[in-house]
Amino acid sequence: TIRVWNETVSNLTLMALGSSAPEILLSLIEVCGHNFVAGDLGPSTIVGSAAFNMFIIMAICVYVIPDGEVRKIKHLRVFFVTAAWSIFAYIWLYMILAVFSPGVVQVWEGLLTLFFFP
């Protein structure tokens, strides 16, 4: 058999889609219901969910390692690429919501965001 997907990439993609799907759909419904103007729920829901995923879930992953056992990251390059894109995503979200067009998500911002994060 020929592997089409890299296992790490496919796992990261499925985990990201699975954990973020409710927030994204909720935000999409709100934006469509408010004539494409960001409401109070959308951006804060996405940022809050991402912060929860980043801090709480990582803390639990560190906490559940048994005493005396050491774990190391197997694929350090994948970790750094993921970390860099995560930081870029937070900066980009801030730029869209607070700098470029506060309170409104414009079509070009949405399309550019989709281009950045395939």
N, CA and C of each residue as an Amber inpcrd file, in Angstrom:
protein
   354
   0.8340000  -1.1970000   0.0000000   0.0000000   0.0000000   0.0000000
   0.8710000   1.2500000   0.0000000   0.3450000   2.2840000  -0.5910000
   1.0380000   3.5660000  -0.6480000   0.3180000   4.5350000   0.2790000
   1.0840000   5.1210000   1.1940000   0.4860000   6.0960000   2.1010000
   0.3810000   7.4420000   1.3960000  -0.8270000   7.9660000   1.3810000
  -1.0560000   9.2550000   0.7450000  -0.8270000  10.3730000   1.7460000
  -1.2490000  10.1690000   2.9800000  -1.1460000  11.1890000   4.0260000
  -0.0240000  10.8410000   4.9870000   0.6830000  11.8350000   5.4330000
   1.6140000  11.6800000   6.5360000   0.7690000  11.4890000   7.7930000
   1.0690000  10.4950000   8.6030000   0.2420000  10.1950000   9.7750000
   0.1570000  11.3710000  10.7400000   1.2600000  12.0550000  10.9580000
   1.2650000  13.1890000  11.8820000   0.3650000  14.3010000  11.3770000
   0.4760000  14.6170000  10.1030000  -0.3430000  15.6910000   9.5260000
  -1.8160000  15.3180000   9.5620000  -2.1400000  14.0920000   9.2140000
  -3.5460000  13.6900000   9.2150000  -4.1170000  13.6780000  10.6280000
  -3.3570000  13.2290000  11.6030000  -3.8350000  13.2430000  12.9890000
  -4.0360000  14.6630000  13.4950000  -3.0840000  15.5580000  13.2160000
  -3.2310000  16.9500000  13.6450000  -4.4340000  17.6070000  12.9800000
  -4.6390000  17.3300000  11.7090000  -5.7610000  17.9250000  10.9870000
  -7.0890000  17.4370000  11.5420000  -7.2180000  16.1380000  11.7500000
  -8.4680000  15.5970000  12.2800000  -8.7350000  16.0680000  13.7020000
  -7.7020000  16.1520000  14.5210000  -7.8880000  16.6500000  15.8880000
  -8.3120000  18.1160000  15.8810000  -7.7010000  18.9100000  15.0230000
  -8.0590000  20.3290000  14.9490000  -9.4960000  20.5000000  14.4740000
  -9.8810000  19.7720000  13.4410000 -11.2500000  19.8800000  12.9400000
 -12.2600000  19.3700000  13.9590000 -11.9590000  18.2610000  14.5900000
 -12.8850000  17.6920000  15.5590000 -13.0780000  18.5450000  16.7950000
 -12.0050000  19.1430000  17.2810000 -12.1250000  19.9380000  18.5060000
 -12.6540000  21.3400000  18.2480000 -12.5390000  21.8340000  17.0310000
 -12.9560000  23.2080000  16.7320000 -14.2640000  23.3020000  15.9630000
 -14.7890000  22.2040000  15.4870000 -15.9930000  22.2450000  14.6570000
 -17.1840000  22.9160000  15.3450000 -17.4990000  22.6100000  16.6050000
 -18.6650000  23.2770000  17.2240000 -18.5220000  24.7950000  17.2970000
 -17.3480000  25.2750000  17.6710000 -17.1530000  26.7250000  17.7790000
 -17.2200000  27.3940000  16.4140000 -16.6170000  26.7690000  15.4330000
 -16.6150000  27.3540000  14.0960000 -18.0350000  27.4140000  13.5370000
 -18.7990000  26.3400000  13.6870000 -20.1720000  26.3420000  13.1860000
 -21.0450000  27.3370000  13.9400000 -20.8790000  27.4290000  15.2520000
 -21.6360000  28.3990000  16.0390000 -21.3120000  29.8230000  15.6030000
 -20.0610000  30.1040000  15.3860000 -19.6490000  31.4360000  14.9330000
 -20.1610000  31.7230000  13.5280000 -20.1250000  30.7320000  12.6580000
 -20.6170000  30.9030000  11.2920000 -22.1100000  31.2080000  11.2840000
 -22.8720000  30.5010000  12.1050000 -24.3130000  30.7570000  12.1990000
 -24.5750000  32.1740000  12.6950000 -23.8140000  32.6140000  13.6910000
 -24.0130000  33.9640000  14.2210000 -23.6650000  35.0300000  13.1860000
 -22.5480000  34.8540000  12.4920000 -22.1370000  35.8410000  11.4930000
 -23.1610000  35.9090000  10.3570000 -23.6470000  34.7730000   9.9090000
 -24.6510000  34.7740000   8.8390000 -25.9590000  35.4080000   9.3070000
 -26.2970000  35.2610000  10.5750000 -27.5200000  35.8470000  11.1170000
 -27.4330000  37.3340000  11.3800000 -26.2310000  37.9060000  11.3910000
 -26.0450000  39.3380000  11.6570000 -25.5150000  40.0850000  10.4340000
 -25.9160000  39.6490000   9.2390000 -25.4930000  40.3010000   7.9880000
 -23.9740000  40.4130000   7.8720000 -23.2810000  39.3570000   8.2280000
 -21.8280000  39.2500000   8.1150000 -21.0760000  40.2770000   8.9580000
 -21.6690000  40.6690000  10.0710000 -21.0070000  41.5140000  11.0630000
 -20.7430000  40.6340000  12.2740000 -19.5240000  40.6550000  12.7760000
 -19.1670000  39.8140000  13.9170000 -19.9730000  40.2270000  15.1390000
 -20.6100000  39.2690000  15.7720000 -21.3670000  39.5380000  16.9850000
 -20.5000000  39.3490000  18.2130000 -21.1480000  39.3480000  19.3700000
 -20.4130000  39.1850000  20.6210000 -19.9410000  37.7550000  20.8310000
 -20.6610000  36.8080000  20.2740000 -20.3800000  35.4060000  20.5500000
 -19.2440000  34.8380000  19.7120000 -19.1980000  35.1370000  18.4300000
 -18.2790000  34.4880000  17.4990000 -16.8130000  34.5650000  17.8330000
 -16.2070000  35.7490000  17.7740000 -14.7600000  35.8400000  18.0080000
 -14.3470000  35.3880000  19.4060000 -15.1400000  35.7520000  20.4070000
 -14.7680000  35.3670000  21.7730000 -14.8910000  33.8620000  21.9790000
 -15.8340000  33.2270000  21.2950000 -15.9700000  31.7720000  21.3910000
 -14.7550000  31.0750000  20.8050000 -14.3130000  31.5220000  19.6570000
 -13.1620000  30.8930000  19.0050000 -11.8880000  31.1150000  19.8150000
 -11.6750000  32.3480000  20.2610000 -10.4680000  32.6440000  21.0440000
 -10.4950000  31.9010000  22.3740000 -11.6420000  31.8720000  23.0280000
 -11.7530000  31.1600000  24.3050000 -11.5290000  29.6680000  24.1560000
 -12.0800000  29.0860000  23.1130000 -11.8870000  27.6610000  22.8670000
 -10.4300000  27.3460000  22.5580000  -9.8070000  28.1890000  21.7540000
  -8.3980000  27.9710000  21.4200000  -7.5170000  28.1100000  22.6570000
  -7.8170000  29.0940000  23.5040000  -7.0390000  29.2640000  24.7340000
  -7.2270000  28.0640000  25.6510000  -8.4620000  27.5740000  25.7620000
  -8.7210000  26.3870000  26.5790000  -7.9390000  25.1970000  26.0440000
  -8.0280000  24.9740000  24.7360000  -7.3070000  23.8510000  24.1370000
  -5.8080000  23.9770000  24.3510000  -5.3070000  25.1870000  24.2320000
  -3.8660000  25.3820000  24.3350000  -3.3610000  25.2010000  25.7650000
  -4.0500000  25.7760000  26.7310000  -3.5350000  25.7690000  28.1000000
  -4.0220000  24.5800000  28.9280000  -5.3060000  24.3400000  28.9890000
  -5.8450000  23.2970000  29.8610000  -5.4830000  21.9070000  29.3540000
  -5.6900000  21.6580000  28.0810000  -5.3970000  20.3250000  27.5510000
  -3.9030000  20.0290000  27.6150000  -3.0710000  21.0190000  27.3280000
  -1.6270000  20.8090000  27.4550000  -1.2420000  20.5530000  28.9100000
  -1.8670000  21.2590000  29.8330000  -1.5770000  21.0490000  31.2560000
  -1.9660000  19.6380000  31.6850000  -3.0910000  19.1530000  31.2130000
  -3.5190000  17.7890000  31.5490000  -2.5450000  16.7730000  30.9600000
  -2.0980000  17.0020000  29.7320000  -1.1310000  16.0870000  29.1070000
   0.1660000  16.0130000  29.9030000   0.5940000  17.1320000  30.4540000
   1.8130000  17.1480000  31.2680000   1.5510000  16.4980000  32.6230000
   0.3880000  16.7270000  33.1870000   0.0650000  16.2480000  34.5330000
  -0.0680000  14.7260000  34.6010000  -0.5860000  14.0930000  33.5630000
  -0.8620000  12.6580000  33.6160000   0.3690000  11.7760000  33.4160000
   1.5180000  12.3580000  33.1300000   2.7420000  11.5600000  33.0070000
   3.1180000  11.0530000  34.3970000   3.3130000   9.7410000  34.5490000
   3.6450000   9.1920000  35.8690000   4.9450000   9.7770000  36.4290000
   5.0300000   9.8240000  37.7590000   6.2270000  10.3440000  38.4230000
   7.4520000   9.5180000  38.0330000   8.5360000  10.2060000  37.7650000
   9.7840000   9.5430000  37.4170000   9.9160000   9.1900000  35.9460000
   8.8540000   9.3400000  35.1950000   8.9020000   9.0270000  33.7680000
   9.1500000  10.3090000  32.9740000   9.9750000  10.2000000  31.9500000
  10.3070000  11.3560000  31.1180000   9.8010000  11.0950000  29.7070000
   9.1280000  12.0680000  29.1430000   8.6530000  11.9620000  27.7650000
   9.3380000  13.0210000  26.9210000   9.6280000  12.6720000  25.6950000
  10.2600000  13.6130000  24.7760000   9.4300000  13.7050000  23.5040000
   9.5350000  14.8250000  22.8440000   8.8530000  15.0180000  21.5700000
   9.6260000  14.2450000  20.5080000   8.9300000  13.3540000  19.7960000
   9.6010000  12.5260000  18.7970000   9.9890000  13.3170000  17.5560000
   9.0920000  14.1470000  17.0990000   9.3160000  14.9000000  15.8620000
   9.3960000  16.3810000  16.2150000  10.5850000  16.8310000  16.5500000
  10.7760000  18.1990000  17.0220000  10.4600000  19.2320000  15.9390000
  10.7760000  18.9320000  14.6940000  10.4810000  19.8790000  13.6100000
   8.9830000  20.0850000  13.4450000   8.2130000  19.0070000  13.5520000
   6.7540000  19.1150000  13.4570000   6.2200000  19.9610000  14.6030000
   6.7740000  19.7790000  15.7940000   6.3610000  20.5710000  16.9540000
   6.6160000  22.0540000  16.7190000   7.7950000  22.4010000  16.2170000
   8.1190000  23.8130000  15.9990000   7.2650000  24.4360000  14.8940000
   6.9990000  23.6840000  13.8440000   6.1330000  24.2020000  12.7830000
   4.7220000  24.4350000  13.3250000   4.2110000  23.4810000  14.0860000
   2.8830000  23.6310000  14.6810000   2.8380000  24.8100000  15.6400000
   3.8530000  24.9610000  16.4660000   3.8990000  26.0770000  17.4160000
   3.9690000  27.4170000  16.6910000   4.7820000  27.4990000  15.6530000
   4.9110000  28.7580000  14.9110000   3.5980000  29.1360000  14.2370000
   2.9260000  28.1740000  13.6150000   1.6470000  28.4770000  12.9700000
   0.5660000  28.8040000  13.9920000   0.6260000  28.2080000  15.1680000
  -0.3430000  28.5430000  16.2170000  -0.1740000  29.9850000  16.6690000
   1.0510000  30.4000000  16.8660000   1.3140000  31.7920000  17.2610000
   0.8840000  32.7400000  16.1470000   1.1940000  32.3870000  14.9060000
   0.7670000  33.2080000  13.7780000  -0.7540000  33.3120000  13.7150000
  -1.4490000  32.2100000  14.0120000  -2.9140000  32.2260000  13.9750000
  -3.4800000  33.2000000  15.0010000  -2.9230000  33.2280000  16.2040000
  -3.3860000  34.1770000  17.2220000  -3.1160000  35.6170000  16.7940000
  -1.9520000  35.8650000  16.2520000  -1.6240000  37.2240000  15.7970000
  -2.5420000  37.6270000  14.6480000  -2.7640000  36.7240000  13.7060000
  -3.6300000  37.0190000  12.5700000  -5.0610000  37.2940000  13.0310000
  -5.5650000  36.5000000  13.9700000  -6.9170000  36.7130000  14.4910000
  -7.0300000  38.0770000  15.1550000  -6.0230000  38.4530000  15.9170000
  -6.0190000  39.7820000  16.5420000  -6.0160000  40.8780000  15.4820000
  -5.1980000  40.7170000  14.4560000  -5.1170000  41.7320000  13.4030000
  -6.4640000  41.8990000  12.6940000  -7.1360000  40.7880000  12.4140000
  -8.4330000  40.8570000  11.7410000  -9.4710000  41.5340000  12.6290000
  -9.5300000  41.1280000  13.8930000 -10.6160000  41.5750000  14.7650000
 -10.3890000  42.9380000  15.3910000  -9.1540000  43.3710000  15.5330000
  -8.9040000  44.6220000  16.2510000  -8.2100000  45.6970000  15.4250000
  -7.4930000  45.3270000  14.3820000  -6.6910000  46.3170000  13.6660000
  -7.3000000  46.6640000  12.3030000  -7.4770000  45.6700000  11.4370000
  -7.9080000  45.9390000  10.0670000  -9.3350000  46.4660000   9.9880000
 -10.2620000  45.7390000  10.5750000 -11.6740000  46.1470000  10.5080000
 -12.3750000  45.7200000  11.7980000 -12.2480000  46.5130000  12.8560000
 -12.8400000  46.1470000  14.1480000 -14.3510000  45.9270000  14.0460000
 -14.7880000  44.7780000  14.5560000 -16.2130000  44.4740000  14.5940000
 -16.7940000  43.9040000  13.3200000 -16.0220000  43.8540000  12.2440000
 -16.5290000  43.3470000  10.9690000 -15.4900000  42.4020000  10.3750000
 -15.9480000  41.2370000   9.9420000 -15.0710000  40.3170000   9.2220000
 -15.3680000  40.4940000   7.7440000 -14.4170000  41.0380000   7.0240000
 -14.6170000  41.2960000   5.6020000 -14.2930000  40.0510000   4.7880000
 -14.8130000  40.0130000   3.5810000 -14.6430000  38.8410000   2.7230000
 -13.1700000  38.5700000   2.4540000 -12.3800000  39.5880000   2.1750000
 -10.9640000  39.3730000   1.8760000 -10.2320000  38.8010000   3.0810000
 -10.6500000  39.1840000   4.2940000 -10.0200000  38.6350000   5.5010000
 -10.3300000  37.1510000   5.6400000 -11.5730000  36.7900000   5.3730000
 -11.9530000  35.3880000   5.4390000 -11.2420000  34.5390000   4.4050000
 -11.1680000  35.0450000   3.1830000 -10.4880000  34.3000000   2.1180000
  -8.9960000  34.1620000   2.3900000  -8.3860000  35.2270000   2.8720000
  -6.9620000  35.1650000   3.1890000  -6.6990000  34.2010000   4.3480000
  -7.6140000  34.1710000   5.3090000  -7.4820000  33.2330000   6.4240000
  -7.5630000  31.7960000   5.9190000  -8.5000000  31.5210000   5.0240000
  -8.5870000  30.1780000   4.4430000  -7.3310000  29.8280000   3.6550000
  -6.7480000  30.8030000   2.9910000  -5.5150000  30.5730000   2.2430000
  -4.3500000  30.2590000   3.1830000  -4.2860000  30.9500000   4.3280000
  -3.2040000  30.7220000   5.2890000  -3.2750000  29.3450000   5.9310000
  -4.4680000  28.8850000   6.2290000  -4.6410000  27.6590000   7.0060000
  -5.4550000  26.6370000   6.2250000  -4.8280000  25.9530000   5.2700000
  -5.5780000  24.9860000   4.4550000  -5.9440000  23.7380000   5.2350000
